[in-house]
Amino acid sequence: MKTSKHRRITPSSSKAALGRDARREIEDFQRAIDSYADRFAREPHLSFEQHWFRLAATSRLADGEERRRS
């Protein structure tokens, strides 16, 4: 018999995770809005979407590194 490799998520923990994810996405978007003008001045070919996605990816990588250190 196969055993599941997936961890079970309780409804309360999934709501908390969704809330954290939503807050992170809003914060990433706000940082992108605040910093895009300066970045565009240096790299005019860079779209806002590219800038936002790069910030978000950097944020998630940094968050993952912090979790591993704890």
C-alpha positions as CSV (number, residue, x, y, z in Angstrom):
1,M,0.0,0.0,0.0
2,K,1.3,3.5,-0.9
3,T,1.6,6.1,1.8
4,S,1.0,9.7,1.0
5,K,4.0,11.9,0.8
6,H,1.9,15.0,1.2
7,R,1.4,16.7,4.5
8,R,-2.2,17.2,5.5
9,I,-3.3,20.8,5.9
10,T,-6.0,21.7,8.3
11,P,-8.5,24.4,7.3
12,S,-7.2,26.9,9.9
13,S,-3.6,26.5,8.8
14,S,-4.5,26.9,5.1
15,K,-6.4,30.1,5.9
16,A,-3.4,31.4,7.7
17,A,-1.1,30.5,4.9
18,L,-3.4,32.2,2.3
19,G,-3.4,35.3,4.5
20,R,0.4,35.3,4.6
21,D,0.7,34.8,0.9
22,A,-1.8,37.6,0.2
23,R,0.1,40.0,2.5
24,R,3.4,39.1,0.9
25,E,2.0,39.6,-2.6
26,I,0.6,43.0,-1.7
27,E,3.9,44.0,-0.1
28,D,5.8,42.9,-3.1
29,F,3.5,44.9,-5.4
30,Q,3.8,48.0,-3.3
31,R,7.6,47.7,-3.3
32,A,7.5,47.4,-7.0
33,I,5.4,50.5,-7.4
34,D,7.6,52.5,-5.1
35,S,10.9,51.4,-6.8
36,Y,9.9,51.1,-10.5
37,A,10.6,54.7,-11.5
38,D,14.3,54.5,-10.3
39,R,14.7,51.1,-11.9
40,F,13.1,52.3,-15.2
41,A,15.6,55.2,-15.3
42,R,18.5,52.8,-15.2
43,E,16.8,50.1,-17.4
44,P,14.2,51.6,-19.7
45,H,13.6,48.3,-21.5
46,L,12.4,46.7,-18.3
47,S,8.6,46.4,-18.0
48,F,6.8,47.0,-14.7
49,E,5.7,43.3,-14.7
50,Q,9.3,42.1,-15.1
51,H,10.4,44.4,-12.3
52,W,7.6,43.2,-10.0
53,F,8.3,39.5,-10.7
54,R,12.0,40.0,-10.0
55,L,11.3,41.7,-6.7
56,A,8.8,39.0,-5.7
57,A,11.2,36.2,-6.6
58,T,14.0,37.8,-4.6
59,S,11.6,38.2,-1.7
60,R,10.6,34.6,-1.7
61,L,14.2,33.4,-2.0
62,A,15.2,35.6,1.0
63,D,12.2,34.3,2.9
64,G,13.2,30.7,2.2
65,E,16.7,31.3,3.4
66,E,15.5,32.9,6.6
67,R,13.3,29.9,7.3
68,R,16.2,27.5,6.7
69,R,18.4,29.3,9.2
70,S,15.7,29.2,12.0
